[in-house]
Amino acid sequence: MGVSEILVQIDREIAQLQQARAMLNGASNGKFRVARPGKRVARKKRNLTPEGRRRIAEAVKRRWAEQKKRAAAGK
């Protein structure tokens, strides 16, 4: 690989970086949101449906029953 090939590769990389920078600068125009350090966005609270709560409760009960069965078999 010669010096001229290395320079061409570096020029390509510089062009890609400049393009990425231009896209990020365009993001400040309102097209994209850029996260800034120090600012925290409050997340929307997730709500479970009664059906979801019931399914979780059943799964936990099955888990407890399995643990009890294993503990009884181990004694």
C-alpha positions, 0 to 999 in steps of 0.5 A: 500500500503506497502513500497515495493510497493511504492519503485517499483512504484518509480523505474518504474517512474525513469526508465520512466524518464531515458528513456525520458532523453535518447530520448531527449539526442538522439534528439541532434544527429540530429534526432529531433530538440529541441527548444532552448530559445532565438532563434527565427525561422522566419516563412515562409510567407503565401500567399493568392491566388486570389480566397482566397482573393475574398472569404474573400472580399465577406465574409466581404461584407456580414458581413458589409451588415448584420451589416447595416441591423441590424443598420437600423432595430434598428433605 
